[in-house]
Structures are given as structure tokens and as C-alpha cells.
Amino acid sequence: MENYNQTSTDFIFLGLSPPPKIGHFIFILIDFIFLMALIGNLSMILLIFLDIHLHTPMYFLLSQLSLIDLNYISTIVPKMVYDFLYGNKSISFIGCGIQSFFFLTLAGAEALLLTSMAYDRYVAICFPLHYPARMSKRVCVLMITGSWMIGSVNSCAHTVYALRIPYCKSRAINHFFCDVPAMLTLACTDTWVYECTVFLSTTIFLVFPFMCIACSYGRVLLAVYRMHSAEGRKKAYSTCSTHLTVVTFYYAPFAYTYLRPRSLRSPTEDKVLAVFYTILTPMLNPIIYSLRNKEVMGALTRVIQRIFSVKM
């Protein structure tokens, strides 16, 4: 390893480092989760595209969430699978920068998109008469475009800095992907100032959006409580609880990882938490939104019936 570090600019992933006896089981499990995420998110995108009843702002945003999750997990897992199959855990310097850029772009875009989805439910329930104006097609496009652009700009800034840092220690990244905080531990310069910018960026992309989501759903729950229709309350509670479940799964481990100072962080703990927001969440989102949503299940039934009627 020492010779490798002196003669190569490539990085090496230490990975999840499971015990040999359960390594194959984890590999199969991750493969299964990846396939489930691909099938689930692709199905959600196609379903929303094919069924006219789902051509609403809420499902337009949901299709974008599925698109982000599809790319999100594809940025991480294929490289993990390749490393396991071929035993080659190295990644080039540029390759690491590319992976880091896409990961941060998608992470930031998803955080902002979840906030937009919370605003959509807030307007729909608290201001139903204003909903067509406040959540027009133009507004939805602006929300989605803004999420991608802001996520890209933030990602570009962090990636460029990470690639400009001089690395004079070991090239072994104690993680299963090019996570910038994990890369900082290999730097031979003081990165305290940059760590402050990471904290600030995390606050902007995670803490503030989460506070906005919490406030909007506080108002939503109050409005739902005052509803006279039992069916309306049930539908609103179902929609809100679904979204809050997704938000919690995504924001909690992400914020806990990135808001802690380096002295309090554990590589093993960081890797376990990263599994939640990079691998499990992209798989769970389509499952949560489909199983707990009668409109999605109804649309799925209609599309299946349409396919079989065409074949017959």
C-alpha cells in the first residue's frame, strides 16, 4: 500500500469492510436494493407519464424525485459492485471528482425538491382556491430547474476545492464513495476554514429546508384538524405522513453526519449512515409513495388494464 501511495495519484476505497463471512451476503443485498430502486423509480416515472390522472404538480415533482433517486443510487452502487467483483477498489483522481460532483448535485437537488413538495402540499391544503395560481406549470418548472441549478453550483464549489487540496498522506479513503469530508482527512493542509463552509452549506441545504418543511406541515396539520370531512382528513394525513417519512429518512442521517465536527465523527458510523441516504432512501421512496397512495395504486391498475386490453 505504501508503494502504491507514492507512485499513483489514484484513490483507494476501503469500503464497508464487512467480515468475510457476510461480505457476499451484503453484496447480494446491495445488488437487490439497487435493482429494486431502478425498477421502482423507473416505474414511478413511467406511471406518472402514462396516466393522465397523475399529470398534476404534486406528481410532476414526484417524478423528478424518482429521477434524482435513480441517478443518485446509480452514482454510488455500480462502482461498489465493480470493486467487489474485480477486487479493484481504486478510482482515478478525476473519476473521484466526477463522482463527488454528481453525488453533491443530486443530494442538494433532492433536499430542495423535498422542500418544494412540502410547499405544494401546504398550498393544496391550506390555500386550495389559490393552488392553480401558486402551483402552476411555470412555478413547478422553476422549482425543479432551481433545485438542479443550485445543487450544481454548490456541488461545483465543493468539488473544485476538494480537487485542489494537496494530498500528501495515504490515498485510502475510508468510505465506499468519494465523500468530501472523508477525503479531507487525507489532506496535508489545514482544512478548518473549508470545514466551516461544509457546515454552512449543510445548514443551508438541510437545516433551513427541514425547518421550512416542519413549519409548513405544522400549518398543514392544523388545517387538517379543522377539516369537517373525515375522508378529506384521512387523505391529507396519508399524503403528509408519506412525505414526512421520506423527509425523515433522508434528512436525519445526512444532517447528523455533516453537522458534526471532524473530532466527533467516526468513519464506521459515517459509512453506516451513508447507506441510508445513498442506497436505502432511493429504494424506499417509490415504495412509500406507491403503497401509501391510493391515486398511484389506482393509476397502476389502470395502466396494467390498458396494457392487457391492448394485447387482447
TORKOL-4160 file (C-alpha; in steps of 0.2 Angstrom, whole numbers, padded with zeros to 4 digits, m for minus):
312
<pt num="1" X="0000" Y="0000" Z="0000"/>
<pt num="2" X="0014" Y="0012" Z="0004"/>
<pt num="3" X="0022" Y="0010" Z="m0013"/>
<pt num="4" X="0005" Y="0012" Z="m0021"/>
<pt num="5" X="0003" Y="0029" Z="m0012"/>
<pt num="6" X="0020" Y="0035" Z="m0018"/>
<pt num="7" X="0018" Y="0031" Z="m0036"/>
<pt num="8" X="0000" Y="0034" Z="m0040"/>
<pt num="9" X="m0012" Y="0048" Z="m0039"/>
<pt num="10" X="m0027" Y="0036" Z="m0038"/>
<pt num="11" X="m0038" Y="0035" Z="m0023"/>
<pt num="12" X="m0042" Y="0018" Z="m0015"/>
<pt num="13" X="m0059" Y="0014" Z="m0006"/>
<pt num="14" X="m0058" Y="0005" Z="0010"/>
<pt num="15" X="m0077" Y="0002" Z="0008"/>
<pt num="16" X="m0089" Y="m0005" Z="0020"/>
<pt num="17" X="m0076" Y="m0018" Z="0026"/>
<pt num="18" X="m0088" Y="m0031" Z="0032"/>
<pt num="19" X="m0082" Y="m0048" Z="0039"/>
<pt num="20" X="m0078" Y="m0060" Z="0026"/>
<pt num="21" X="m0092" Y="m0072" Z="0031"/>
<pt num="22" X="m0105" Y="m0059" Z="0027"/>
<pt num="23" X="m0097" Y="m0050" Z="0013"/>
<pt num="24" X="m0106" Y="m0060" Z="0000"/>
<pt num="25" X="m0122" Y="m0058" Z="0008"/>
<pt num="26" X="m0120" Y="m0039" Z="0009"/>
<pt num="27" X="m0115" Y="m0039" Z="m0009"/>
<pt num="28" X="m0131" Y="m0048" Z="m0014"/>
<pt num="29" X="m0142" Y="m0037" Z="m0003"/>
<pt num="30" X="m0135" Y="m0021" Z="m0011"/>
<pt num="31" X="m0137" Y="m0028" Z="m0028"/>
<pt num="32" X="m0155" Y="m0032" Z="m0024"/>
<pt num="33" X="m0158" Y="m0015" Z="m0017"/>
<pt num="34" X="m0151" Y="m0007" Z="m0032"/>
<pt num="35" X="m0162" Y="m0017" Z="m0044"/>
<pt num="36" X="m0177" Y="m0013" Z="m0033"/>
<pt num="37" X="m0173" Y="0006" Z="m0034"/>
<pt num="38" X="m0171" Y="0005" Z="m0053"/>
<pt num="39" X="m0187" Y="m0004" Z="m0055"/>
<pt num="40" X="m0197" Y="0006" Z="m0043"/>
<pt num="41" X="m0191" Y="0023" Z="m0048"/>
<pt num="42" X="m0192" Y="0019" Z="m0067"/>
<pt num="43" X="m0210" Y="0013" Z="m0064"/>
<pt num="44" X="m0215" Y="0028" Z="m0055"/>
<pt num="45" X="m0208" Y="0040" Z="m0069"/>
<pt num="46" X="m0217" Y="0029" Z="m0082"/>
<pt num="47" X="m0233" Y="0028" Z="m0072"/>
<pt num="48" X="m0234" Y="0047" Z="m0070"/>
<pt num="49" X="m0230" Y="0050" Z="m0088"/>
<pt num="50" X="m0243" Y="0037" Z="m0094"/>
<pt num="51" X="m0258" Y="0041" Z="m0083"/>
<pt num="52" X="m0266" Y="0057" Z="m0086"/>
<pt num="53" X="m0274" Y="0057" Z="m0069"/>
<pt num="54" X="m0257" Y="0060" Z="m0062"/>
<pt num="55" X="m0252" Y="0075" Z="m0073"/>
<pt num="56" X="m0253" Y="0087" Z="m0058"/>
<pt num="57" X="m0240" Y="0097" Z="m0049"/>
<pt num="58" X="m0238" Y="0085" Z="m0035"/>
<pt num="59" X="m0234" Y="0070" Z="m0046"/>
<pt num="60" X="m0224" Y="0081" Z="m0058"/>
<pt num="61" X="m0212" Y="0085" Z="m0043"/>
<pt num="62" X="m0213" Y="0066" Z="m0038"/>
<pt num="63" X="m0207" Y="0061" Z="m0055"/>
<pt num="64" X="m0192" Y="0072" Z="m0053"/>
<pt num="65" X="m0189" Y="0065" Z="m0036"/>
<pt num="66" X="m0189" Y="0047" Z="m0044"/>
<pt num="67" X="m0177" Y="0054" Z="m0057"/>
<pt num="68" X="m0165" Y="0061" Z="m0044"/>
<pt num="69" X="m0165" Y="0045" Z="m0034"/>
<pt num="70" X="m0162" Y="0034" Z="m0050"/>
<pt num="71" X="m0147" Y="0044" Z="m0054"/>
<pt num="72" X="m0142" Y="0046" Z="m0035"/>
<pt num="73" X="m0140" Y="0027" Z="m0032"/>
<pt num="74" X="m0133" Y="0024" Z="m0049"/>
<pt num="75" X="m0118" Y="0036" Z="m0045"/>
<pt num="76" X="m0113" Y="0025" Z="m0030"/>
<pt num="77" X="m0118" Y="0007" Z="m0031"/>
<pt num="78" X="m0112" Y="0002" Z="m0049"/>
<pt num="79" X="m0094" Y="0006" Z="m0043"/>
<pt num="80" X="m0096" Y="m0003" Z="m0027"/>
<pt num="81" X="m0102" Y="m0019" Z="m0037"/>
<pt num="82" X="m0087" Y="m0017" Z="m0049"/>
<pt num="83" X="m0075" Y="m0016" Z="m0034"/>
<pt num="84" X="m0082" Y="m0031" Z="m0026"/>
<pt num="85" X="m0082" Y="m0042" Z="m0042"/>
<pt num="86" X="m0065" Y="m0037" Z="m0048"/>
<pt num="87" X="m0056" Y="m0033" Z="m0032"/>
<pt num="88" X="m0051" Y="m0016" Z="m0039"/>
<pt num="89" X="m0055" Y="m0003" Z="m0026"/>
<pt num="90" X="m0046" Y="0011" Z="m0034"/>
<pt num="91" X="m0053" Y="0026" Z="m0043"/>
<pt num="92" X="m0044" Y="0039" Z="m0053"/>
<pt num="93" X="m0042" Y="0057" Z="m0046"/>
<pt num="94" X="m0053" Y="0064" Z="m0060"/>
<pt num="95" X="m0066" Y="0050" Z="m0058"/>
<pt num="96" X="m0067" Y="0054" Z="m0039"/>
<pt num="97" X="m0070" Y="0072" Z="m0043"/>
<pt num="98" X="m0084" Y="0067" Z="m0056"/>
<pt num="99" X="m0092" Y="0055" Z="m0043"/>
<pt num="100" X="m0091" Y="0068" Z="m0030"/>
<pt num="101" X="m0099" Y="0081" Z="m0041"/>
<pt num="102" X="m0114" Y="0071" Z="m0046"/>
<pt num="103" X="m0117" Y="0065" Z="m0028"/>
<pt num="104" X="m0117" Y="0083" Z="m0021"/>
<pt num="105" X="m0128" Y="0089" Z="m0035"/>
<pt num="106" X="m0141" Y="0076" Z="m0033"/>
<pt num="107" X="m0140" Y="0077" Z="m0014"/>
<pt num="108" X="m0143" Y="0096" Z="m0015"/>
<pt num="109" X="m0156" Y="0095" Z="m0028"/>
<pt num="110" X="m0166" Y="0082" Z="m0018"/>
<pt num="111" X="m0165" Y="0092" Z="m0002"/>
<pt num="112" X="m0173" Y="0107" Z="m0011"/>
<pt num="113" X="m0185" Y="0097" Z="m0021"/>
<pt num="114" X="m0192" Y="0089" Z="m0005"/>
<pt num="115" X="m0195" Y="0107" Z="0001"/>
<pt num="116" X="m0204" Y="0111" Z="m0015"/>
<pt num="117" X="m0215" Y="0096" Z="m0012"/>
<pt num="118" X="m0219" Y="0101" Z="0006"/>
<pt num="119" X="m0224" Y="0119" Z="m0001"/>
<pt num="120" X="m0235" Y="0110" Z="m0014"/>
<pt num="121" X="m0245" Y="0101" Z="0000"/>
<pt num="122" X="m0245" Y="0117" Z="0011"/>
<pt num="123" X="m0253" Y="0127" Z="m0003"/>
<pt num="124" X="m0265" Y="0112" Z="m0008"/>
<pt num="125" X="m0272" Y="0110" Z="0009"/>
<pt num="126" X="m0271" Y="0127" Z="0017"/>
<pt num="127" X="m0275" Y="0138" Z="0001"/>
<pt num="128" X="m0285" Y="0126" Z="m0011"/>
<pt num="129" X="m0293" Y="0141" Z="m0020"/>
<pt num="130" X="m0275" Y="0148" Z="m0024"/>
<pt num="131" X="m0267" Y="0132" Z="m0028"/>
<pt num="132" X="m0269" Y="0133" Z="m0048"/>
<pt num="133" X="m0261" Y="0150" Z="m0047"/>
<pt num="134" X="m0247" Y="0146" Z="m0034"/>
<pt num="135" X="m0243" Y="0129" Z="m0041"/>
<pt num="136" X="m0244" Y="0132" Z="m0060"/>
<pt num="137" X="m0234" Y="0123" Z="m0073"/>
<pt num="138" X="m0222" Y="0138" Z="m0074"/>
<pt num="139" X="m0219" Y="0138" Z="m0055"/>
<pt num="140" X="m0216" Y="0119" Z="m0055"/>
<pt num="141" X="m0203" Y="0121" Z="m0069"/>
<pt num="142" X="m0195" Y="0135" Z="m0060"/>
<pt num="143" X="m0194" Y="0125" Z="m0044"/>
<pt num="144" X="m0186" Y="0110" Z="m0052"/>
<pt num="145" X="m0174" Y="0120" Z="m0063"/>
<pt num="146" X="m0169" Y="0130" Z="m0047"/>
<pt num="147" X="m0166" Y="0114" Z="m0037"/>
<pt num="148" X="m0155" Y="0107" Z="m0051"/>
<pt num="149" X="m0145" Y="0123" Z="m0054"/>
<pt num="150" X="m0142" Y="0127" Z="m0035"/>
<pt num="151" X="m0137" Y="0110" Z="m0032"/>
<pt num="152" X="m0125" Y="0110" Z="m0046"/>
<pt num="153" X="m0117" Y="0127" Z="m0041"/>
<pt num="154" X="m0115" Y="0121" Z="m0023"/>
<pt num="155" X="m0108" Y="0104" Z="m0029"/>
<pt num="156" X="m0096" Y="0113" Z="m0041"/>
<pt num="157" X="m0089" Y="0124" Z="m0027"/>
<pt num="158" X="m0085" Y="0109" Z="m0016"/>
<pt num="159" X="m0078" Y="0098" Z="m0029"/>
<pt num="160" X="m0066" Y="0111" Z="m0036"/>
<pt num="161" X="m0060" Y="0114" Z="m0018"/>
<pt num="162" X="m0058" Y="0095" Z="m0015"/>
<pt num="163" X="m0048" Y="0093" Z="m0031"/>
<pt num="164" X="m0036" Y="0107" Z="m0027"/>
<pt num="165" X="m0032" Y="0101" Z="m0010"/>
<pt num="166" X="m0014" Y="0094" Z="m0009"/>
<pt num="167" X="m0015" Y="0076" Z="m0003"/>
<pt num="168" X="0001" Y="0070" Z="0004"/>
<pt num="169" X="m0005" Y="0057" Z="0016"/>
<pt num="170" X="m0012" Y="0039" Z="0012"/>
<pt num="171" X="m0023" Y="0038" Z="m0003"/>
<pt num="172" X="m0035" Y="0026" Z="0005"/>
<pt num="173" X="m0052" Y="0034" Z="0008"/>
<pt num="174" X="m0061" Y="0026" Z="0022"/>
<pt num="175" X="m0078" Y="0026" Z="0014"/>
<pt num="176" X="m0087" Y="0017" Z="m0001"/>
<pt num="177" X="m0088" Y="0033" Z="m0012"/>
<pt num="178" X="m0079" Y="0050" Z="m0014"/>
<pt num="179" X="m0086" Y="0059" Z="0001"/>
<pt num="180" X="m0078" Y="0076" Z="0003"/>
<pt num="181" X="m0077" Y="0075" Z="0022"/>
<pt num="182" X="m0068" Y="0058" Z="0021"/>
<pt num="183" X="m0056" Y="0065" Z="0008"/>
<pt num="184" X="m0052" Y="0080" Z="0019"/>
<pt num="185" X="m0044" Y="0068" Z="0032"/>
<pt num="186" X="m0030" Y="0064" Z="0019"/>
<pt num="187" X="m0026" Y="0082" Z="0016"/>
<pt num="188" X="m0009" Y="0089" Z="0021"/>
<pt num="189" X="m0015" Y="0107" Z="0024"/>
<pt num="190" X="m0026" Y="0114" Z="0037"/>
<pt num="191" X="m0044" Y="0112" Z="0031"/>
<pt num="192" X="m0053" Y="0121" Z="0046"/>
<pt num="193" X="m0060" Y="0135" Z="0035"/>
<pt num="194" X="m0067" Y="0123" Z="0022"/>
<pt num="195" X="m0075" Y="0113" Z="0036"/>
<pt num="196" X="m0084" Y="0128" Z="0041"/>
<pt num="197" X="m0090" Y="0131" Z="0023"/>
<pt num="198" X="m0096" Y="0112" Z="0024"/>
<pt num="199" X="m0106" Y="0116" Z="0040"/>
<pt num="200" X="m0113" Y="0132" Z="0032"/>
<pt num="201" X="m0118" Y="0123" Z="0016"/>
<pt num="202" X="m0126" Y="0109" Z="0026"/>
<pt num="203" X="m0136" Y="0121" Z="0036"/>
<pt num="204" X="m0142" Y="0130" Z="0020"/>
<pt num="205" X="m0147" Y="0114" Z="0011"/>
<pt num="206" X="m0153" Y="0103" Z="0026"/>
<pt num="207" X="m0157" Y="0113" Z="0041"/>
<pt num="208" X="m0166" Y="0128" Z="0034"/>
<pt num="209" X="m0176" Y="0117" Z="0022"/>
<pt num="210" X="m0180" Y="0105" Z="0036"/>
<pt num="211" X="m0186" Y="0120" Z="0046"/>
<pt num="212" X="m0197" Y="0126" Z="0032"/>
<pt num="213" X="m0204" Y="0108" Z="0029"/>
<pt num="214" X="m0208" Y="0107" Z="0048"/>
<pt num="215" X="m0217" Y="0124" Z="0048"/>
<pt num="216" X="m0227" Y="0120" Z="0033"/>
<pt num="217" X="m0233" Y="0104" Z="0040"/>
<pt num="218" X="m0237" Y="0111" Z="0056"/>
<pt num="219" X="m0249" Y="0123" Z="0047"/>
<pt num="220" X="m0255" Y="0108" Z="0037"/>
<pt num="221" X="m0259" Y="0098" Z="0052"/>
<pt num="222" X="m0268" Y="0112" Z="0060"/>
<pt num="223" X="m0278" Y="0115" Z="0044"/>
<pt num="224" X="m0282" Y="0096" Z="0043"/>
<pt num="225" X="m0288" Y="0096" Z="0061"/>
<pt num="226" X="m0301" Y="0109" Z="0057"/>
<pt num="227" X="m0307" Y="0100" Z="0042"/>
<pt num="228" X="m0326" Y="0094" Z="0043"/>
<pt num="229" X="m0324" Y="0080" Z="0031"/>
<pt num="230" X="m0317" Y="0064" Z="0038"/>
<pt num="231" X="m0312" Y="0057" Z="0021"/>
<pt num="232" X="m0303" Y="0074" Z="0017"/>
<pt num="233" X="m0293" Y="0072" Z="0034"/>
<pt num="234" X="m0289" Y="0054" Z="0031"/>
<pt num="235" X="m0282" Y="0058" Z="0013"/>
<pt num="236" X="m0272" Y="0074" Z="0019"/>
<pt num="237" X="m0265" Y="0064" Z="0034"/>
<pt num="238" X="m0260" Y="0050" Z="0022"/>
<pt num="239" X="m0251" Y="0062" Z="0010"/>
<pt num="240" X="m0242" Y="0072" Z="0024"/>
<pt num="241" X="m0236" Y="0056" Z="0033"/>
<pt num="242" X="m0229" Y="0049" Z="0017"/>
<pt num="243" X="m0219" Y="0064" Z="0014"/>
<pt num="244" X="m0213" Y="0066" Z="0032"/>
<pt num="245" X="m0207" Y="0048" Z="0032"/>
<pt num="246" X="m0197" Y="0051" Z="0016"/>
<pt num="247" X="m0190" Y="0068" Z="0023"/>
<pt num="248" X="m0185" Y="0060" Z="0039"/>
<pt num="249" X="m0176" Y="0045" Z="0031"/>
<pt num="250" X="m0166" Y="0057" Z="0020"/>
<pt num="251" X="m0163" Y="0072" Z="0031"/>
<pt num="252" X="m0159" Y="0064" Z="0048"/>
<pt num="253" X="m0144" Y="0053" Z="0044"/>
<pt num="254" X="m0137" Y="0067" Z="0031"/>
<pt num="255" X="m0138" Y="0081" Z="0044"/>
<pt num="256" X="m0131" Y="0070" Z="0058"/>
<pt num="257" X="m0116" Y="0066" Z="0048"/>
<pt num="258" X="m0112" Y="0083" Z="0040"/>
<pt num="259" X="m0116" Y="0094" Z="0055"/>
<pt num="260" X="m0104" Y="0086" Z="0067"/>
<pt num="261" X="m0086" Y="0092" Z="0068"/>
<pt num="262" X="m0072" Y="0080" Z="0062"/>
<pt num="263" X="m0066" Y="0076" Z="0080"/>
<pt num="264" X="m0083" Y="0069" Z="0084"/>
<pt num="265" X="m0085" Y="0059" Z="0068"/>
<pt num="266" X="m0082" Y="0040" Z="0066"/>
<pt num="267" X="m0078" Y="0033" Z="0049"/>
<pt num="268" X="m0088" Y="0017" Z="0053"/>
<pt num="269" X="m0103" Y="0027" Z="0059"/>
<pt num="270" X="m0102" Y="0039" Z="0044"/>
<pt num="271" X="m0102" Y="0024" Z="0032"/>
<pt num="272" X="m0117" Y="0016" Z="0040"/>
<pt num="273" X="m0127" Y="0032" Z="0040"/>
<pt num="274" X="m0122" Y="0035" Z="0022"/>
<pt num="275" X="m0130" Y="0018" Z="0017"/>
<pt num="276" X="m0147" Y="0026" Z="0022"/>
<pt num="277" X="m0146" Y="0042" Z="0011"/>
<pt num="278" X="m0137" Y="0034" Z="m0003"/>
<pt num="279" X="m0144" Y="0017" Z="m0005"/>
<pt num="280" X="m0159" Y="0014" Z="0006"/>
<pt num="281" X="m0168" Y="0030" Z="0003"/>
<pt num="282" X="m0168" Y="0029" Z="m0016"/>
<pt num="283" X="m0176" Y="0012" Z="m0015"/>
<pt num="284" X="m0189" Y="0016" Z="m0001"/>
<pt num="285" X="m0196" Y="0032" Z="m0009"/>
<pt num="286" X="m0205" Y="0024" Z="m0023"/>
<pt num="287" X="m0212" Y="0010" Z="m0011"/>
<pt num="288" X="m0218" Y="0023" Z="0002"/>
<pt num="289" X="m0226" Y="0034" Z="m0011"/>
<pt num="290" X="m0235" Y="0019" Z="m0020"/>
<pt num="291" X="m0240" Y="0008" Z="m0006"/>
<pt num="292" X="m0247" Y="0023" Z="0004"/>
<pt num="293" X="m0255" Y="0032" Z="m0010"/>
<pt num="294" X="m0272" Y="0026" Z="m0017"/>
<pt num="295" X="m0270" Y="0038" Z="m0033"/>
<pt num="296" X="m0254" Y="0029" Z="m0038"/>
<pt num="297" X="m0261" Y="0012" Z="m0035"/>
<pt num="298" X="m0276" Y="0017" Z="m0045"/>
<pt num="299" X="m0265" Y="0023" Z="m0059"/>
<pt num="300" X="m0255" Y="0007" Z="m0059"/>
<pt num="301" X="m0271" Y="m0003" Z="m0060"/>
<pt num="302" X="m0277" Y="0007" Z="m0075"/>
<pt num="303" X="m0261" Y="0006" Z="m0084"/>
<pt num="304" X="m0260" Y="m0013" Z="m0082"/>
<pt num="305" X="m0278" Y="m0015" Z="m0088"/>
<pt num="306" X="m0274" Y="m0004" Z="m0103"/>
<pt num="307" X="m0259" Y="m0015" Z="m0107"/>
<pt num="308" X="m0268" Y="m0031" Z="m0106"/>
<pt num="309" X="m0283" Y="m0024" Z="m0116"/>
<pt num="310" X="m0271" Y="m0019" Z="m0130"/>
<pt num="311" X="m0263" Y="m0036" Z="m0130"/>
<pt num="312" X="m0280" Y="m0045" Z="m0131"/>
